[in-house]
Every structure is written in structure tokens, then in C-alpha cells.
Amino acid sequence: ADDALMTEMRKSAHPYRSYDPSGSAGGAATLYQGSWLMADTIPTLFGYHGNESRFFDELFGGKGNWPNQFSPTLLDLYAVKFIVANQDVLQAFPGYRQTLGPVSFSNLTGRAALAGYLFERDSTPQWVRVVPGAVKIPADQIIPTVVDPRFPVNRVVLYDDTTTVAGVVTGQELPEPSPVTASLASWEPGAMKVVLQGSDPRTTFLLVAENWYPGWTAPIDGSPSPTHRGNRAMLSVAVPPGAQDITLR
């Protein structure tokens, strides 16, 4: 049966993610075992999978350890709405507030009954966002740049300097925010339609809180368009001026 934390999270419409400190870096605060939440259709950032993208593992600092999981920029980029833990971790995660806890329950992991805490993001997580600029840098510089709390997640996306991406402009100054905004017209696992509002004479970049994979397609207004791996692991699309909708599948 659902516990109080799961009941509260289920009130939110998909898509969103929960995050339970995981791996050797976060294990002291882990509340649920392995794929417990995933099996109950509550989306998780980690949990047991085994076949996740290696780029995702690298972005978070290494499989089974994930020391970068405490980066506020990564929790923002991956649209983490809820944090669950077996202790009060609020000081470690600015931008979240405590919703429930301590709540006593047993998760049947062989351990004694635990105290559970639920924290919710103060602002609405962005599953899709329009970023006005893109920069190509050496691959080994991308991860330390992205996990830095100062990284401007809404202003720039980073690409490997060996990648060909339309619209990348070199320069030292951050571009002005784009007047184009993105919203989800529909979403299900592996398929979504993104509607764009506003206009911008520049090429902009759609950044999605999903992992890039070669199978993704992204027609823009019905015309084929390539997808790109941004910020080391994430799904992104270069968006030409005047685009109105993008179908990702």
C-alpha cells in the first residue's frame, strides 16, 4: 500500500521526478529500496535500472556512486519536483520546502521502521525550456561546468566541440533570454509534443529533461530535425526562427 509520501506525490500530474539520495554518495539518507517507487509508477531520478545511459552516469559522477547528485543545477535540469529521504536534508537542497515528515512507516527492506521526509520544489520544474545560446567546449570540461551551482541553466546549453550543431555562436557573453517559451501539449513516456510561443530571430535550443538517445526523432512543424546530446547527457534540439511545435518520439 502507498505510504503518506507516495500518496502526496501521486497528486502531481506527470511528468515530474522524485529523487531519493542514492548510491554510495547519498546512501546514508536513502529512504526507498532500489526500484520501489519506479515499480509503483512514481518517476525517479535514480533507483535500480542497470541499463541507463552511460552519459547520465558520467554526468552524475559515476555509476553507483553519483557524487554530483547534490548539484542544484542537475536537479533543476532533470525536473526534480520531490525529494524523499530518511532524514531532514533541507539544508543541502536550497529551493525546496518540507511538505511531510517525519512520517513513520516500514518499506519492507529488512531494516527497522524508518522516518520518512518529503520535500517539494518551491518553483514549478521545467520539463522543457528554450535556451537562447549554445557553446561548444571540450568534452572533459562539460560536466564540471554544468554541475557548478553558478551554471546558467536557462541561458546556455553545452555541446562537445566535435559535434555539429546548427546555430552555435562563439562568444564570451551570455545571450539575452529568448522571448520564445516552450510548453508541453502532450506527454507520455517516449513521446511528447512541445508547443512554442513567441518569436526570436535567432536559432534557439530546446532542452528537455530527458536523456538523449540515438532513437529520438524531433520533427519541427512536421519537417525532420536532428536531436543533439546537450550538457553531456540531455536531449536537445536546435530550433530555427519561427518554429511553432516540435514532436519528440
C-alpha positions in Angstrom: 0.0 0.0 0.0 1.0 3.6 -0.6 2.6 5.4 2.4 1.9 9.1 3.1 4.8 10.3 1.0 3.7 8.3 -2.1 0.1 9.4 -1.7 1.2 13.1 -1.7 3.5 12.6 -4.8 0.7 10.9 -6.7 -1.3 14.1 -6.6 1.0 15.6 -9.2 0.4 15.2 -12.9 3.1 13.6 -15.0 5.8 14.4 -16.0 7.8 15.1 -12.8 10.6 13.3 -11.0 11.2 12.3 -7.4 14.7 12.0 -6.1 15.9 9.7 -3.3 19.6 10.2 -2.3 21.2 7.1 -3.9 24.4 5.3 -4.4 27.4 5.4 -2.1 27.4 9.2 -2.1 23.8 9.5 -0.9 23.2 6.2 0.8 23.0 7.5 4.3 19.8 9.3 3.5 18.2 6.7 1.2 14.6 6.0 2.1 13.3 3.5 -0.5 15.0 0.4 -1.8 16.1 0.1 -5.5 13.1 0.4 -7.8 10.4 0.6 -5.1 9.0 3.9 -6.4 9.5 3.1 -10.0 7.6 -0.1 -9.6 4.7 1.9 -8.2 4.8 4.3 -11.2 6.3 7.2 -9.3 9.1 8.6 -11.6 12.5 8.6 -10.0 15.9 10.1 -10.8 17.8 7.0 -9.8 16.5 3.7 -8.4 17.6 0.4 -9.9 17.7 0.2 -13.7 21.0 -1.3 -14.9 20.8 -0.1 -18.5 20.8 3.6 -18.1 22.8 5.9 -20.5 26.5 6.0 -19.7 26.3 9.7 -20.3 23.8 10.1 -17.5 26.1 8.1 -15.2 29.0 10.2 -16.2 27.1 13.5 -15.7 26.2 12.4 -12.1 29.8 11.4 -11.3 29.9 7.7 -11.9 27.5 4.7 -11.8 26.6 3.5 -8.3 28.2 6.5 -6.6 26.8 9.6 -8.3 28.6 12.3 -6.2 27.1 15.1 -8.4 23.6 14.2 -7.3 23.7 17.2 -4.8 24.2 19.7 -7.7 21.2 22.1 -7.7 21.7 22.6 -11.4 21.2 18.9 -12.2 18.1 18.7 -10.0 16.8 21.7 -12.0 17.7 20.3 -15.4 16.1 16.9 -14.6 12.9 18.5 -13.3 13.1 17.0 -9.8 9.9 18.1 -8.0 10.1 16.0 -4.9 13.0 14.9 -2.7 12.4 11.9 -0.3 14.8 11.0 2.4 15.0 9.2 5.8 16.2 12.4 7.5 15.9 16.2 7.2 18.1 17.1 4.3 16.6 20.5 3.6 19.8 22.5 4.2 21.5 20.5 1.5 18.9 21.4 -1.1 18.1 25.1 -1.4 14.9 25.9 -3.3 12.8 23.1 -1.7 10.4 23.1 1.3 9.4 20.4 3.7 5.9 19.0 2.8 5.7 16.0 5.1 7.7 14.4 7.9 8.8 12.8 9.9 6.3 10.1 8.9 6.8 6.6 10.3 6.5 3.7 8.0 8.2 0.4 7.0 9.3 -0.1 3.5 9.9 -3.8 3.9 13.6 -3.6 3.1 14.7 -5.7 6.0 15.5 -2.6 8.1 13.7 -1.3 11.1 10.8 1.1 10.5 12.0 4.4 9.1 11.1 8.0 9.4 10.3 9.5 6.0 10.5 13.1 4.8 9.1 14.7 1.7 10.4 17.9 0.3 8.8 19.8 -2.7 10.4 22.3 -5.0 9.4 25.9 -4.5 9.1 26.6 -8.2 7.5 24.6 -11.0 10.0 22.2 -12.5 10.6 22.8 -16.3 10.4 19.6 -18.3 11.0 21.7 -21.5 12.8 25.0 -21.8 14.0 27.3 -24.5 17.7 28.2 -24.1 18.9 31.2 -26.2 22.6 30.2 -26.6 24.8 27.2 -27.1 28.6 26.8 -26.6 30.9 24.1 -27.9 33.7 23.2 -25.4 36.0 20.1 -25.0 34.1 17.1 -23.7 36.1 16.9 -20.5 35.0 20.4 -19.5 31.3 19.9 -19.9 30.5 18.1 -16.7 32.4 20.2 -14.2 30.9 23.3 -15.8 27.3 22.0 -15.7 27.4 20.8 -12.1 28.7 24.1 -10.9 25.9 25.9 -9.0 26.7 29.1 -11.0 25.9 27.4 -14.3 23.2 29.5 -16.1 20.8 26.6 -16.9 18.3 28.9 -18.7 20.8 30.8 -20.8 23.1 28.3 -22.4 23.5 24.6 -23.3 26.9 23.0 -23.8 27.9 20.7 -26.6 31.0 18.6 -27.3 33.3 20.6 -29.6 33.4 17.7 -32.0 29.6 17.9 -32.6 27.9 19.7 -35.5 25.0 21.8 -34.2 23.3 24.5 -36.2 23.2 28.0 -34.7 26.1 27.7 -32.2 27.6 31.1 -31.8 31.0 31.6 -30.2 31.5 34.4 -27.8 32.2 35.3 -24.2 29.0 37.0 -23.2 25.7 35.2 -22.2 23.0 35.8 -24.7 19.9 37.7 -23.7 16.9 35.5 -22.7 14.7 34.4 -25.6 11.1 35.6 -25.8 10.2 32.1 -27.0 8.7 29.8 -24.4 8.0 26.1 -24.5 5.2 24.1 -23.0 4.0 20.5 -23.2 0.8 20.0 -25.2 1.0 16.2 -24.5 3.4 13.9 -22.8 3.8 10.2 -22.3 7.0 8.1 -21.8 8.9 8.3 -25.0 6.6 10.7 -26.8 5.7 14.4 -26.3 4.5 17.4 -28.3 6.1 20.7 -27.4 4.4 24.0 -28.4 6.5 27.2 -28.8 5.1 30.6 -28.2 6.8 33.9 -29.1 9.3 34.8 -31.8 13.1 35.1 -31.9 15.2 35.9 -35.0 18.0 33.7 -33.6 18.3 30.0 -33.6 17.4 28.8 -30.1 17.7 25.5 -28.4 15.0 23.3 -26.8 16.3 21.5 -23.8 14.3 18.5 -22.4 14.5 16.9 -19.0 15.2 13.6 -20.7 18.3 11.6 -21.6 19.4 11.8 -25.2 19.4 8.6 -27.1 20.0 7.9 -30.9 16.4 6.7 -31.4 14.8 10.1 -30.6 13.2 11.9 -33.6 12.1 15.5 -33.4 10.2 16.9 -36.4 9.8 20.7 -36.2 6.5 21.8 -37.8 6.4 18.4 -39.5 9.9 18.6 -41.0 12.6 16.2 -39.9 15.1 17.7 -37.5 18.1 16.1 -35.7 18.4 15.7 -32.0 21.6 16.5 -30.1 23.2 15.5 -26.8 23.5 18.6 -24.7 25.1 19.2 -21.3 26.8 15.8 -21.8 23.6 13.6 -21.4 20.4 15.6 -22.2 18.0 15.6 -25.1 18.1 18.9 -27.1 17.0 20.3 -30.4 18.2 23.3 -32.4 15.1 25.4 -33.1 15.0 27.7 -36.2 13.3 31.1 -36.0 9.5 30.9 -36.4 9.1 27.3 -35.3 5.7 26.5 -33.7 5.8 22.9 -32.5 8.2 20.0 -32.0 7.1 16.4 -31.8 9.6 14.2 -29.9 9.3 10.5 -30.1 
